[in-house]
Amino acid sequence: MTLNLNIDKLAGRGRPAKPLSAEVVRELTEADIALLATDRGVTPAPLQRITDRHHSLARLLAAGTPETEAAFIVGYDISRVSILKQSPAFAELLALYRKEVDAEFATILDHMSGLSRDALIELRSRLEDEPDKFSNRELLAITTDLVDRSVENSGGSSAPVRVELVAGGAENAAGEAEDSSHDAASPAATDAKGAE
């Protein structure tokens, strides 16, 4: 059977083209088309060895880099990344790097917690040694920052609650005494009561 595609003029540099031919074995049936939709059970070949490129990809994915970006960085097609993620060996490597990321994050949180604790101890020491060096505004800011927390409401979800502490007679930025009308009836105090 000749297809008469008229493609012999498309020959360019390189090897000479071989003649194109096709042969009809039989006509397609509805059953043949239905078979196209079935899973053929094709699985990727297992990784023979894990290379530096695999390690780089696993580190990027474990750190939260999007697949397309990670594929571009290491020079893989996105389809190759998808195939690699199905490989048990690569999945194990990825899990290893995710554990390392989790451990590193836990270490950072531990350091942050220790630093916060040290800062609070230092602040308390300074406040006890020289309380007059702190203005009312600074003390209010420290207190507000310490009590600004997320609390669990009755619905079971957490909602941020901001508590504003306003002292009567505290000096404002212009050095004038602030109005002491900011008492328990203020909106901030009402919000804090409502959150209890």
C-alpha atoms as one frame of an Amber mdcrd trajectory, in Angstrom:
protein
   0.000   0.000   0.000   1.363   3.393  -0.927   0.399   6.364   1.253   1.256
   9.098  -1.278   2.235  11.584   1.430   4.654  13.429  -0.833   7.308  13.713
   1.891  10.316  12.771  -0.220  11.031  16.478  -0.768  11.523  17.023   2.988
  14.880  15.290   3.043  17.540  17.440   4.653  21.082  16.934   5.865  22.056
  13.672   7.441  21.397  10.123   6.390  19.406   9.552   3.249  15.786   8.806
   4.021  14.585   5.228   3.820  11.442   4.625   1.823   8.320   4.864   4.000
   5.878   2.013   3.745   2.933   0.739   5.745   0.790  -2.351   5.605  -2.763
  -2.799   6.871  -2.973  -5.945   8.977  -6.684  -5.599   9.792  -9.272  -2.920
  10.463  -9.634  -1.452  13.978 -12.693  -2.534  15.937 -14.540  -1.046  18.920
 -12.797  -3.625  21.151  -9.380  -2.345  19.996 -10.299   1.223  20.940 -11.614
   0.079  24.334  -8.280  -1.638  24.974  -6.506   1.710  24.626  -8.210   2.936
  27.819  -7.170  -0.066  29.944  -4.110  -0.025  32.172  -1.342  -1.915  30.462
   0.548  -2.466  33.703   3.611  -0.663  32.472   5.900   0.150  35.377   9.122
   2.090  35.149  12.311   0.136  35.373  13.795   0.250  38.870  16.722   2.588
  39.415  19.977   0.733  38.900  21.966   3.260  40.920  21.235   6.575  42.575
  23.294   9.411  41.147  24.134  12.886  42.427  21.366  14.198  40.215  18.861
  11.989  42.026  20.166  13.265  45.368  19.870  16.877  44.201  16.320  16.322
  43.010  15.328  14.594  46.255  16.820  17.442  48.339  14.943  20.051  46.303
  11.633  18.202  46.539  12.080  17.552  50.267  12.717  21.266  50.823   9.385
  22.072  49.158  10.570  23.187  45.723   7.782  22.730  43.140   8.326  19.727
  40.856   8.587  21.793  37.671  11.218  24.066  39.204  13.180  21.161  40.690
  13.095  19.354  37.326  14.424  22.447  35.572  17.220  22.914  38.124  18.555
  19.371  37.786  17.855  19.078  34.057  15.044  16.511  34.042  11.734  16.570
  32.194   8.724  16.850  34.491   7.609  13.431  33.246  10.937  11.948  34.394
  10.400  13.431  37.866   6.957  11.839  37.963   8.425   8.471  36.969  11.210
   8.785  39.558   8.708   9.542  42.313   7.065   6.183  41.598  10.347   4.348
  42.059  10.681   2.727  45.510  14.391   3.585  45.687  13.771   7.268  44.924
  10.779   7.364  47.283  13.052   6.055  50.051  15.675   8.695  49.223  13.021
  11.421  49.258  11.724  10.208  52.645  15.290  10.320  54.023  15.751  13.939
  52.942  12.308  14.896  54.288  13.324  13.510  57.693  16.487  15.612  57.539
  14.460  18.731  56.684  12.092  17.996  59.588  15.022  17.455  61.973  16.678
  20.691  60.828  13.408  22.593  61.306  13.027  21.120  64.813  16.603  22.213
  65.621  15.876  25.740  64.388  12.727  25.886  66.529  14.729  24.688  69.513
  17.327  27.424  68.965  14.596  30.044  68.568  12.968  28.868  71.774  16.286
  29.060  73.632  16.986  32.521  72.254  13.532  33.725  73.299  14.056  32.315
  76.780  17.454  34.041  77.062  15.967  37.329  75.857  13.185  37.139  78.448
  15.658  36.402  81.236  17.825  39.338  80.132  14.797  41.627  79.911  13.629
  40.607  83.377  17.136  41.184  84.773  17.330  44.678  83.247  13.839  45.511
  84.475  14.689  44.409  88.016  18.060  46.200  88.059  16.976  49.518  86.512
  13.186  49.741  86.230  13.291  53.526  85.658  15.034  53.056  82.288  11.795
  51.650  80.831   9.027  54.046  79.857   5.382  53.176  80.386   4.996  52.816
  76.616   7.862  50.291  76.448   6.421  48.293  79.341   2.988  48.291  77.673
   4.534  47.187  74.370   6.406  44.327  76.082   3.294  43.219  77.929   1.132
  43.431  74.814   3.646  41.383  72.819   3.751  38.731  75.536  -0.023  38.356
  75.841  -0.721  38.573  72.100  -1.559  34.909  71.561  -3.898  32.657  69.690
  -6.492  31.135  71.985  -8.876  28.344  71.324 -12.485  29.465  71.197 -15.523
  27.378  71.984 -15.911  26.288  68.337 -12.665  24.328  68.474 -10.809  26.470
  65.942  -8.164  28.944  66.889  -8.792  32.653  66.469  -6.237  35.392  67.075
  -7.048  37.694  69.956  -5.228  40.958  70.476  -5.308  42.455  73.938  -4.528
  46.157  74.150  -3.416  47.457  77.496  -3.851  51.194  77.990  -2.733  52.782
  81.218  -4.430  55.953  82.424  -1.991  58.862  82.428   0.509  57.148  80.113
   2.355  59.563  77.888   1.664  59.496  74.163   4.164  60.250  71.427   3.637
  64.017  71.781   4.412  63.860  75.494   0.832  64.711  76.496  -1.086  62.658
  78.996  -3.453  60.315  77.244  -7.147  60.446  77.893  -8.068  57.921  80.591
 -11.412  57.242  78.921  -9.853  54.045  77.456 -11.117  51.811  80.215 -12.877
  48.477  80.411 -15.583  49.732  78.036 -13.092  50.204  75.187 -13.513  48.000
  72.093 -10.222  46.212  72.773 -11.296  45.312  76.289 -14.692  44.209  75.002
 -13.041  42.017  72.348 -10.790  40.427  74.963 -13.804  39.739  77.244 -15.780
  38.283  74.351 -12.973  35.887  73.495 -12.978  34.344  76.984
